Amino acid sequence: MRYFQVTIEGPQQSPYENGVFNLELFLPDDYPMEAPKVRFLTKIYHPNIDKLGRICLDVLKTNWSPALQIRTVLLSVQALLASPNPNDPLANDVAEDWIKDEKVPSRLLANGPKLTHPRRTKRAPIESGEKQRLRYQRITTR
């Protein structure tokens, strides 16, 4: 099995705190020599994640090493949620908003994680608990 459904929680004291995000993780044929493919299934407003859920993250591209574990990759994704980089965006429109309006991250933090833009009303599913958890399960059909 090479397909996994992954659930991560938004990091504490970040705009995505209390959010629960579903991701898809695929291990290519050349894994571990080639990085896993990871994308968000939950819609998210983030400068380094595009509308299709693709993630701009160095460990998934140029800084991949066969020594890295899946857990490390998922923790890196959580770290990206805690520290978005609008100066190296994948979603240019989000990055422009993020840079123009410094209150975008604080509005997200104040109002809870959003599926899309902070001015919209839909929210990511909320799950209580203080620990950051990583969960994954094999997807058996594809």
C-alpha positions in Angstrom: 0.0 0.0 0.0 1.3 3.4 -1.0 -1.7 5.7 -0.4 -2.4 7.1 3.1 -5.0 9.4 4.4 -3.4 11.6 7.0 -4.9 13.9 9.7 -2.9 16.6 11.3 -3.9 19.2 13.9 -3.0 22.9 13.5 -0.1 23.9 15.6 -0.8 25.7 18.9 -0.5 29.5 18.9 -0.7 29.6 15.1 -3.5 30.9 12.8 -4.5 27.2 12.3 -4.7 26.3 16.0 -7.6 23.8 16.8 -8.0 23.0 13.1 -8.0 19.4 11.9 -6.6 19.0 8.4 -6.9 16.0 6.1 -4.0 15.2 3.8 -3.2 12.6 1.2 0.2 11.0 1.2 1.5 8.9 -1.7 4.7 6.9 -1.7 6.1 6.8 -5.2 7.8 3.6 -6.6 11.2 5.1 -6.0 10.5 5.9 -2.3 12.6 6.4 -0.2 15.0 7.7 -2.9 12.2 10.0 -4.0 10.2 12.2 -1.7 6.6 11.3 -0.8 3.8 13.3 -2.5 1.7 15.1 0.0 -1.3 17.4 -0.5 -4.0 18.9 1.6 -7.5 17.6 1.1 -9.0 20.1 3.5 -9.2 23.5 1.9 -6.9 26.0 3.5 -6.0 29.7 3.2 -2.2 29.6 3.3 0.5 31.3 1.1 2.5 28.0 0.7 -0.5 25.8 -0.2 -2.4 26.2 -3.4 -6.1 25.7 -4.2 -5.4 22.1 -5.2 -3.8 21.4 -1.9 -0.2 21.2 -3.2 2.4 22.2 -0.7 5.5 24.3 -1.3 7.9 22.7 1.2 11.7 22.1 0.8 11.7 18.6 2.3 9.2 17.5 -0.3 11.4 18.9 -3.1 15.0 19.9 -3.0 15.9 19.0 0.6 14.5 15.5 0.5 16.7 12.8 2.0 16.0 9.0 2.1 16.9 9.3 5.8 13.8 11.4 6.5 10.9 9.6 7.9 7.2 10.1 7.1 6.7 11.5 10.6 9.4 14.1 10.0 7.6 15.1 6.7 4.3 15.5 8.6 5.9 17.5 11.4 7.5 19.7 8.7 4.0 20.3 7.2 2.8 21.3 10.7 5.7 23.6 11.1 4.8 25.3 7.8 1.3 25.9 9.2 3.0 27.6 12.2 5.3 29.7 10.1 3.9 30.5 6.6 6.4 32.1 4.2 4.6 34.6 2.0 7.9 35.6 0.4 8.2 32.2 -1.3 4.5 31.5 -2.1 2.7 28.8 -4.0 -0.6 30.7 -3.8 0.4 34.2 -5.0 -3.0 35.8 -4.3 -2.9 34.5 -0.7 0.7 35.7 -0.3 -0.2 39.2 -1.6 -3.1 39.4 0.9 -0.8 38.1 3.7 1.9 40.7 2.9 -0.6 43.6 2.3 -2.7 43.0 5.4 -0.6 42.1 8.4 -3.8 41.3 10.3 -4.7 38.3 8.1 -2.8 35.9 10.4 -4.2 37.5 13.6 -7.8 37.4 12.2 -7.3 33.7 11.4 -6.0 33.1 15.0 -8.9 35.1 16.5 -11.6 33.5 14.4 -10.4 29.9 14.1 -8.9 28.2 11.1 -10.7 28.8 7.9 -11.2 26.6 4.8 -10.6 29.5 2.5 -10.2 33.3 3.0 -10.4 34.8 6.5 -13.4 36.9 5.4 -15.5 33.8 4.6 -17.4 31.9 7.3 -16.7 28.2 6.7 -14.3 26.6 9.2 -12.2 23.5 9.2 -13.4 20.8 11.5 -12.5 21.4 15.1 -11.3 18.8 17.5 -10.5 19.4 21.1 -7.2 18.3 22.7 -4.0 19.9 23.7 -1.5 17.6 22.0 -0.5 17.9 18.4 -1.4 14.6 16.9 -0.6 12.9 13.6 -2.8 10.1 12.5 -2.8 8.2 9.3 -4.4 5.1 7.8 -3.9 3.1 4.7 -6.3 3.8 1.8 -7.0 0.4 0.4 -8.8 1.3 -2.8 -7.3 3.2 -5.7 
